[in-house]
Amino acid sequence: MSAKDSATATQQLTASDGGPQAMTPSEAFVETMVANGVSEMFGIMGSAFMDAMDIFAPAGIRLIPVVHEQGAGHMADGYARVSGRHGVVIGQNGPGISNCVTAIAAAYWAHSPVVIVTPEAGTMGIGLGGFQEAKQLPMFQEFTKYQGHVTHPARMAEFTGRCFDRAMAEMGPTQLNIPRDYFYGQIKAEIPRPQRLDRGAGGDERLNEAAELLAQAKFPVIISGGGVVMGDAIEECKALAERLGAPVVNSYLHNDSFPANHPLWCGPLGYQGSKAAMKLLSQADVVVALGSRLGPFGTLPQHGMDYWPKNAKIIQIDADHKMLGLVKKISVGICGDAKAAAIALSQRLAERTLACDATRAARADQIATEKAAWEKELDEWTHERDPYSLDMIEEQKHERTFNGGEYLHPRQVLRELEKAMPEDVMVSTDIGNINSVANSYLRFNKPRSFFAAMSWGNCGYAFPTIIGAKVAAPHRPAISYAGDGAWGMSLMETLTCVRHNIPVTAVVFHNRQWGAEKKNQVDFYNRRFVAGELDSPSFANIARAMGAEGIVVDRLEDVGPALKKAIDLQMNHGKTTIIEIMCTRELGDPFRRDALAKPVRMLDKYKDYV
């Protein structure tokens, strides 16, 4: 019997055989993961869990070794967001586990069902300050939905199963903390079967209230949020939108929550979002926030517009009741599943005459007009026009790149990348100035296609996340965007791609600066640049040294062909490619103008620093 056949037989045994059995705690841990469908994990091997790791392969579980544990956490996040299943990360107790904190925080804000397994110091040494000892539960308490600490080897399967159940039930990370000596011994255990919730549409009274508001609405608008993606509710959102003739806008960084090829799609809200979406939302008299917590960063003024409708009635639908009315004052709050709630509302509106029926054609024309105007503006918006950016553009006219080419305008680059995107693509974006401007240019027709660090906003997110996404969906093209600053935090995971045959494409915007923060120094600190400049060698050359392909792009006409070549190498030749795009130092709008104030200095020695 081959290793694969053996793993299949083991999984079948676990799924069909019930009742308590004699086994080791390591076997109970592994068999519970098998029962939950775990086939891949991410991490770095360690002695703390080696007894369990020894039987991963015959159980049908592949441990994918990474370069840094933060990358493992992001990979588990990407894996979960694409697959809709658990992403699992594991590491050595102490430093291996502490390296994962940032990644688990990102998964928390992305509502990803990631299970982090944290072996810890042995029970006979806890509290003595031994090697790699740490209190690991407090590290993650702010960023997990549940923390399971195995209190006795006989409870290994119980706590493992509960962590996997809670991650799916609450759509967020959970932590399984295991003293390292609890992997050993003999116990009698029953492998718990996974428990999954059926989520309902919400209470009839609230659904009826919402339907009544929508029946009277003259200009309803739908905000399609992450819950639409997680709840597989795209078709149901479309049906509700079509019944209302309502424009649909994506919540911030959920550009894949409604298909861009649909006539009612209007684009994303929030930083560097769609002006069409914002202008249409500003006219709403009733807003349906479907599967959205209405996070504050996604509703801030943008493009000089304070677009949130001040007098609109808000219907908010979220599976987490704690989110209802938390950020925005709402008229109706529905605690329910996005898909079920959308179906329930469509059923209530199906046979009714709606106030908005009379203006359906006029609103469709307005939607088309606003979208066309925004597309025309994007086509003509070839570079930034603020004084600093114009100075940088002029200064760099005479500078040459590594290859003797020209530095390119980021907006033109992003437009060309958009045009060259393959079908069924998955894209992850890092935090940073150019990456944020990309929000205007990233459109998707399929859910589970767009991944960003959401409210956590950590650098080094995009590349490892797209690696995890590729593991979950190897048949889909996978592309990450990162600036040169963020790329420096994650480029080492190129080795993971090469070592373990996980082909992806990384686009690196090389503009030699920490753009997002540098923009604040431009706007608030009179161009006094501290720690914002980056001087780096060619990242394409580094990629080649690691065994990947590297392409430098410094002519606009080469952007699209470079991406297409990289995708061909990824999909047809199993090759990871780093596309290094040489960009000017121009900078788009800052993240938020309300975050800083003009400096005031009281001491004479600092009087000029204003």
PyMOL commands that set and color helices and strands:
alter all, ss='L'
color gray80, all
select helices_A, chain A and resi 3-16+25-35+47-53+57-59+69-83+95-98+101-109+136-140+153-170+180-183+204-216+226-230+234-244+275-281+296-298+321-323+338-349+355-380+387-398+410-420+433-440+454-456+462-472+484-488+491-500+515-524+539-546+556-573+593-595+604-606
alter helices_A, ss='H'
color red, helices_A
select strands_A, chain A and resi 21-23+40-43+62-65+87-90+114-120+146-149+174-179+187-189+220-224+248-250+265-268+286-290+313-318+332-335+426-429+450-452+478-483+505-510+549-553+577-582
alter strands_A, ss='S'
color yellow, strands_A
deselect
rebuild
show_as cartoon
